[in-house]
Amino acid sequence: MSQSESGKLIFFSGSVQANNATPVDVNDCRIQSTSFVLLGLPSIRVGANAGQATVSVSAGKITLTGGATDTSTYPYWVVSSPILASGSEASVYTQ
């Protein structure tokens, strides 16, 4: 996270293509283990298990796992709250 992003709510989006049931990582330093990730449905579903993907979150990445024959492209949106110098997460709701 850059200095200009420190102390601000971070929102970004992208897309990721499923690779059947093989987990696919999206690496980004703005992703925190406490980030909120919304995974959308693909506009064009490819494969028998398309639309059944799951996403997991850890510090620095999200991981998409599709169905057994899913090669669809999924849109995602990530919201991360800033981490204060004290190590606690900041939110407009808790300040």
Rosetta constraint file for C-alpha pairs under 8 A:
AtomPair CA 1 CA 5 HARMONIC 6.20 0.50
AtomPair CA 1 CA 6 HARMONIC 6.81 0.50
AtomPair CA 1 CA 29 HARMONIC 5.91 0.50
AtomPair CA 1 CA 30 HARMONIC 5.28 0.50
AtomPair CA 2 CA 6 HARMONIC 6.45 0.50
AtomPair CA 5 CA 9 HARMONIC 7.78 0.50
AtomPair CA 5 CA 10 HARMONIC 7.17 0.50
AtomPair CA 5 CA 82 HARMONIC 7.92 0.50
AtomPair CA 6 CA 82 HARMONIC 6.11 0.50
AtomPair CA 6 CA 83 HARMONIC 7.45 0.50
AtomPair CA 7 CA 81 HARMONIC 7.95 0.50
AtomPair CA 7 CA 82 HARMONIC 4.90 0.50
AtomPair CA 7 CA 83 HARMONIC 6.82 0.50
AtomPair CA 7 CA 84 HARMONIC 6.80 0.50
AtomPair CA 7 CA 90 HARMONIC 7.50 0.50
AtomPair CA 8 CA 81 HARMONIC 6.93 0.50
AtomPair CA 8 CA 82 HARMONIC 5.58 0.50
AtomPair CA 9 CA 79 HARMONIC 7.22 0.50
AtomPair CA 9 CA 80 HARMONIC 6.03 0.50
AtomPair CA 9 CA 81 HARMONIC 4.86 0.50
AtomPair CA 9 CA 82 HARMONIC 5.88 0.50
AtomPair CA 9 CA 91 HARMONIC 7.71 0.50
AtomPair CA 10 CA 30 HARMONIC 7.59 0.50
AtomPair CA 10 CA 78 HARMONIC 7.90 0.50
AtomPair CA 10 CA 79 HARMONIC 5.62 0.50
AtomPair CA 10 CA 80 HARMONIC 5.04 0.50
AtomPair CA 10 CA 81 HARMONIC 6.32 0.50
AtomPair CA 10 CA 82 HARMONIC 7.44 0.50
AtomPair CA 11 CA 77 HARMONIC 7.33 0.50
AtomPair CA 11 CA 78 HARMONIC 5.69 0.50
AtomPair CA 11 CA 79 HARMONIC 4.58 0.50
AtomPair CA 11 CA 80 HARMONIC 6.54 0.50
AtomPair CA 12 CA 77 HARMONIC 5.88 0.50
AtomPair CA 12 CA 78 HARMONIC 5.45 0.50
AtomPair CA 12 CA 79 HARMONIC 6.79 0.50
AtomPair CA 13 CA 75 HARMONIC 7.42 0.50
AtomPair CA 13 CA 76 HARMONIC 5.55 0.50
AtomPair CA 13 CA 77 HARMONIC 4.23 0.50
AtomPair CA 13 CA 78 HARMONIC 6.01 0.50
AtomPair CA 14 CA 75 HARMONIC 5.83 0.50
AtomPair CA 14 CA 76 HARMONIC 5.52 0.50
AtomPair CA 14 CA 77 HARMONIC 6.65 0.50
AtomPair CA 15 CA 73 HARMONIC 6.46 0.50
AtomPair CA 15 CA 74 HARMONIC 5.37 0.50
AtomPair CA 15 CA 75 HARMONIC 4.17 0.50
AtomPair CA 15 CA 76 HARMONIC 5.67 0.50
AtomPair CA 16 CA 24 HARMONIC 7.89 0.50
AtomPair CA 16 CA 26 HARMONIC 7.45 0.50
AtomPair CA 16 CA 64 HARMONIC 7.73 0.50
AtomPair CA 16 CA 73 HARMONIC 5.49 0.50
AtomPair CA 16 CA 74 HARMONIC 5.39 0.50
AtomPair CA 16 CA 75 HARMONIC 6.55 0.50
AtomPair CA 16 CA 76 HARMONIC 7.67 0.50
AtomPair CA 17 CA 24 HARMONIC 7.82 0.50
AtomPair CA 17 CA 71 HARMONIC 6.20 0.50
AtomPair CA 17 CA 72 HARMONIC 5.68 0.50
AtomPair CA 17 CA 73 HARMONIC 4.07 0.50
AtomPair CA 17 CA 74 HARMONIC 6.10 0.50
AtomPair CA 18 CA 22 HARMONIC 7.72 0.50
AtomPair CA 18 CA 23 HARMONIC 7.74 0.50
AtomPair CA 18 CA 24 HARMONIC 6.70 0.50
AtomPair CA 18 CA 53 HARMONIC 7.78 0.50
AtomPair CA 18 CA 64 HARMONIC 6.82 0.50
AtomPair CA 18 CA 65 HARMONIC 6.60 0.50
AtomPair CA 18 CA 66 HARMONIC 5.33 0.50
AtomPair CA 18 CA 70 HARMONIC 6.05 0.50
AtomPair CA 18 CA 71 HARMONIC 4.65 0.50
AtomPair CA 18 CA 72 HARMONIC 5.58 0.50
AtomPair CA 18 CA 73 HARMONIC 6.20 0.50
AtomPair CA 18 CA 74 HARMONIC 7.42 0.50
AtomPair CA 19 CA 23 HARMONIC 7.09 0.50
AtomPair CA 19 CA 24 HARMONIC 6.84 0.50
AtomPair CA 19 CA 65 HARMONIC 7.63 0.50
AtomPair CA 19 CA 66 HARMONIC 6.63 0.50
AtomPair CA 19 CA 69 HARMONIC 7.99 0.50
AtomPair CA 19 CA 70 HARMONIC 6.52 0.50
AtomPair CA 19 CA 71 HARMONIC 5.29 0.50
AtomPair CA 20 CA 65 HARMONIC 7.55 0.50
AtomPair CA 20 CA 66 HARMONIC 5.38 0.50
AtomPair CA 20 CA 67 HARMONIC 5.61 0.50
AtomPair CA 20 CA 68 HARMONIC 4.92 0.50
AtomPair CA 20 CA 69 HARMONIC 4.70 0.50
AtomPair CA 20 CA 70 HARMONIC 4.52 0.50
AtomPair CA 20 CA 71 HARMONIC 5.67 0.50
AtomPair CA 21 CA 65 HARMONIC 5.67 0.50
AtomPair CA 21 CA 66 HARMONIC 4.91 0.50
AtomPair CA 21 CA 67 HARMONIC 5.08 0.50
AtomPair CA 21 CA 68 HARMONIC 4.78 0.50
AtomPair CA 21 CA 69 HARMONIC 7.07 0.50
AtomPair CA 21 CA 70 HARMONIC 7.21 0.50
AtomPair CA 22 CA 65 HARMONIC 6.10 0.50
AtomPair CA 22 CA 66 HARMONIC 7.08 0.50
AtomPair CA 23 CA 63 HARMONIC 6.15 0.50
AtomPair CA 23 CA 64 HARMONIC 5.56 0.50
AtomPair CA 23 CA 65 HARMONIC 4.49 0.50
AtomPair CA 23 CA 66 HARMONIC 7.29 0.50
AtomPair CA 24 CA 63 HARMONIC 5.45 0.50
AtomPair CA 24 CA 64 HARMONIC 5.19 0.50
AtomPair CA 24 CA 65 HARMONIC 6.39 0.50
AtomPair CA 25 CA 61 HARMONIC 6.43 0.50
AtomPair CA 25 CA 62 HARMONIC 5.81 0.50
AtomPair CA 25 CA 63 HARMONIC 4.44 0.50
AtomPair CA 25 CA 64 HARMONIC 6.49 0.50
AtomPair CA 26 CA 61 HARMONIC 5.39 0.50
AtomPair CA 26 CA 62 HARMONIC 5.32 0.50
AtomPair CA 26 CA 63 HARMONIC 6.25 0.50
AtomPair CA 27 CA 31 HARMONIC 7.92 0.50
AtomPair CA 27 CA 60 HARMONIC 5.74 0.50
AtomPair CA 27 CA 61 HARMONIC 4.33 0.50
AtomPair CA 27 CA 62 HARMONIC 6.74 0.50
AtomPair CA 28 CA 60 HARMONIC 5.24 0.50
AtomPair CA 28 CA 61 HARMONIC 5.71 0.50
AtomPair CA 29 CA 59 HARMONIC 7.73 0.50
AtomPair CA 29 CA 60 HARMONIC 4.74 0.50
AtomPair CA 29 CA 61 HARMONIC 7.42 0.50
AtomPair CA 30 CA 60 HARMONIC 6.57 0.50
AtomPair CA 30 CA 80 HARMONIC 7.20 0.50
AtomPair CA 31 CA 35 HARMONIC 6.08 0.50
AtomPair CA 31 CA 57 HARMONIC 7.95 0.50
AtomPair CA 31 CA 58 HARMONIC 7.47 0.50
AtomPair CA 31 CA 59 HARMONIC 5.86 0.50
AtomPair CA 31 CA 60 HARMONIC 4.84 0.50
AtomPair CA 31 CA 61 HARMONIC 5.85 0.50
AtomPair CA 31 CA 62 HARMONIC 7.51 0.50
AtomPair CA 31 CA 78 HARMONIC 7.48 0.50
AtomPair CA 31 CA 80 HARMONIC 6.55 0.50
AtomPair CA 32 CA 57 HARMONIC 7.61 0.50
AtomPair CA 32 CA 58 HARMONIC 6.26 0.50
AtomPair CA 32 CA 59 HARMONIC 4.34 0.50
AtomPair CA 32 CA 60 HARMONIC 5.93 0.50
AtomPair CA 32 CA 61 HARMONIC 7.64 0.50
AtomPair CA 32 CA 80 HARMONIC 6.58 0.50
AtomPair CA 33 CA 57 HARMONIC 5.78 0.50
AtomPair CA 33 CA 58 HARMONIC 4.24 0.50
AtomPair CA 33 CA 59 HARMONIC 4.40 0.50
AtomPair CA 33 CA 60 HARMONIC 7.58 0.50
AtomPair CA 34 CA 57 HARMONIC 7.72 0.50
AtomPair CA 34 CA 58 HARMONIC 7.71 0.50
AtomPair CA 34 CA 59 HARMONIC 7.94 0.50
AtomPair CA 34 CA 80 HARMONIC 7.21 0.50
AtomPair CA 35 CA 57 HARMONIC 7.27 0.50
AtomPair CA 35 CA 78 HARMONIC 6.62 0.50
AtomPair CA 35 CA 79 HARMONIC 5.68 0.50
AtomPair CA 35 CA 80 HARMONIC 4.59 0.50
AtomPair CA 35 CA 81 HARMONIC 7.06 0.50
AtomPair CA 36 CA 78 HARMONIC 5.70 0.50
AtomPair CA 36 CA 79 HARMONIC 5.15 0.50
AtomPair CA 36 CA 80 HARMONIC 6.47 0.50
AtomPair CA 37 CA 55 HARMONIC 8.00 0.50
AtomPair CA 37 CA 57 HARMONIC 7.66 0.50
AtomPair CA 37 CA 76 HARMONIC 6.86 0.50
AtomPair CA 37 CA 77 HARMONIC 5.67 0.50
AtomPair CA 37 CA 78 HARMONIC 4.59 0.50
AtomPair CA 37 CA 79 HARMONIC 6.55 0.50
AtomPair CA 38 CA 76 HARMONIC 5.59 0.50
AtomPair CA 38 CA 77 HARMONIC 5.18 0.50
AtomPair CA 38 CA 78 HARMONIC 6.55 0.50
AtomPair CA 39 CA 54 HARMONIC 7.97 0.50
AtomPair CA 39 CA 55 HARMONIC 7.20 0.50
AtomPair CA 39 CA 74 HARMONIC 6.91 0.50
AtomPair CA 39 CA 75 HARMONIC 6.18 0.50
AtomPair CA 39 CA 76 HARMONIC 4.57 0.50
AtomPair CA 39 CA 77 HARMONIC 6.69 0.50
AtomPair CA 40 CA 74 HARMONIC 6.01 0.50
AtomPair CA 40 CA 75 HARMONIC 5.20 0.50
AtomPair CA 40 CA 76 HARMONIC 5.84 0.50
AtomPair CA 41 CA 51 HARMONIC 5.81 0.50
AtomPair CA 41 CA 74 HARMONIC 5.97 0.50
AtomPair CA 41 CA 75 HARMONIC 7.01 0.50
AtomPair CA 42 CA 51 HARMONIC 6.67 0.50
AtomPair CA 42 CA 72 HARMONIC 6.23 0.50
AtomPair CA 42 CA 73 HARMONIC 5.66 0.50
AtomPair CA 42 CA 74 HARMONIC 4.80 0.50
AtomPair CA 42 CA 75 HARMONIC 6.72 0.50
AtomPair CA 44 CA 72 HARMONIC 6.80 0.50
AtomPair CA 44 CA 73 HARMONIC 7.71 0.50
AtomPair CA 45 CA 50 HARMONIC 5.26 0.50
AtomPair CA 45 CA 51 HARMONIC 6.62 0.50
AtomPair CA 45 CA 70 HARMONIC 7.86 0.50
AtomPair CA 45 CA 71 HARMONIC 7.85 0.50
AtomPair CA 45 CA 72 HARMONIC 5.30 0.50
AtomPair CA 45 CA 73 HARMONIC 7.83 0.50
AtomPair CA 46 CA 50 HARMONIC 5.67 0.50
AtomPair CA 46 CA 69 HARMONIC 7.89 0.50
AtomPair CA 46 CA 70 HARMONIC 5.84 0.50
AtomPair CA 46 CA 71 HARMONIC 5.49 0.50
AtomPair CA 46 CA 72 HARMONIC 4.92 0.50
AtomPair CA 47 CA 69 HARMONIC 4.92 0.50
AtomPair CA 47 CA 70 HARMONIC 4.61 0.50
AtomPair CA 47 CA 71 HARMONIC 6.33 0.50
AtomPair CA 47 CA 72 HARMONIC 7.39 0.50
AtomPair CA 48 CA 67 HARMONIC 7.92 0.50
AtomPair CA 48 CA 68 HARMONIC 7.85 0.50
AtomPair CA 48 CA 69 HARMONIC 5.86 0.50
AtomPair CA 48 CA 70 HARMONIC 6.65 0.50
AtomPair CA 49 CA 66 HARMONIC 7.52 0.50
AtomPair CA 49 CA 67 HARMONIC 4.77 0.50
AtomPair CA 49 CA 68 HARMONIC 6.28 0.50
AtomPair CA 49 CA 69 HARMONIC 5.80 0.50
AtomPair CA 49 CA 70 HARMONIC 5.38 0.50
AtomPair CA 50 CA 66 HARMONIC 7.23 0.50
AtomPair CA 50 CA 67 HARMONIC 6.41 0.50
AtomPair CA 50 CA 69 HARMONIC 7.32 0.50
AtomPair CA 50 CA 70 HARMONIC 4.79 0.50
AtomPair CA 50 CA 71 HARMONIC 7.20 0.50
AtomPair CA 50 CA 72 HARMONIC 6.28 0.50
AtomPair CA 51 CA 66 HARMONIC 7.91 0.50
AtomPair CA 51 CA 70 HARMONIC 7.85 0.50
AtomPair CA 51 CA 72 HARMONIC 7.74 0.50
AtomPair CA 52 CA 66 HARMONIC 6.40 0.50
AtomPair CA 52 CA 67 HARMONIC 6.02 0.50
AtomPair CA 53 CA 64 HARMONIC 6.67 0.50
AtomPair CA 53 CA 65 HARMONIC 5.43 0.50
AtomPair CA 53 CA 66 HARMONIC 4.07 0.50
AtomPair CA 53 CA 67 HARMONIC 5.99 0.50
AtomPair CA 54 CA 64 HARMONIC 5.73 0.50
AtomPair CA 54 CA 65 HARMONIC 5.37 0.50
AtomPair CA 54 CA 66 HARMONIC 6.52 0.50
AtomPair CA 55 CA 62 HARMONIC 6.64 0.50
AtomPair CA 55 CA 63 HARMONIC 5.40 0.50
AtomPair CA 55 CA 64 HARMONIC 4.48 0.50
AtomPair CA 55 CA 65 HARMONIC 6.36 0.50
AtomPair CA 56 CA 62 HARMONIC 5.63 0.50
AtomPair CA 56 CA 63 HARMONIC 5.19 0.50
AtomPair CA 56 CA 64 HARMONIC 6.70 0.50
AtomPair CA 57 CA 61 HARMONIC 6.27 0.50
AtomPair CA 57 CA 62 HARMONIC 4.56 0.50
AtomPair CA 57 CA 63 HARMONIC 6.48 0.50
AtomPair CA 58 CA 62 HARMONIC 6.26 0.50
AtomPair CA 66 CA 70 HARMONIC 5.50 0.50
AtomPair CA 66 CA 71 HARMONIC 7.46 0.50
AtomPair CA 81 CA 89 HARMONIC 6.35 0.50
AtomPair CA 81 CA 90 HARMONIC 5.91 0.50
AtomPair CA 81 CA 91 HARMONIC 6.11 0.50
AtomPair CA 82 CA 89 HARMONIC 5.89 0.50
AtomPair CA 82 CA 90 HARMONIC 5.40 0.50
AtomPair CA 82 CA 91 HARMONIC 7.39 0.50
AtomPair CA 83 CA 87 HARMONIC 5.89 0.50
AtomPair CA 83 CA 88 HARMONIC 5.66 0.50
AtomPair CA 83 CA 89 HARMONIC 4.47 0.50
AtomPair CA 83 CA 90 HARMONIC 5.87 0.50
AtomPair CA 84 CA 88 HARMONIC 5.50 0.50
AtomPair CA 84 CA 89 HARMONIC 6.07 0.50
AtomPair CA 84 CA 90 HARMONIC 6.37 0.50
AtomPair CA 90 CA 94 HARMONIC 6.87 0.50
AtomPair CA 90 CA 95 HARMONIC 6.88 0.50
AtomPair CA 91 CA 95 HARMONIC 6.19 0.50
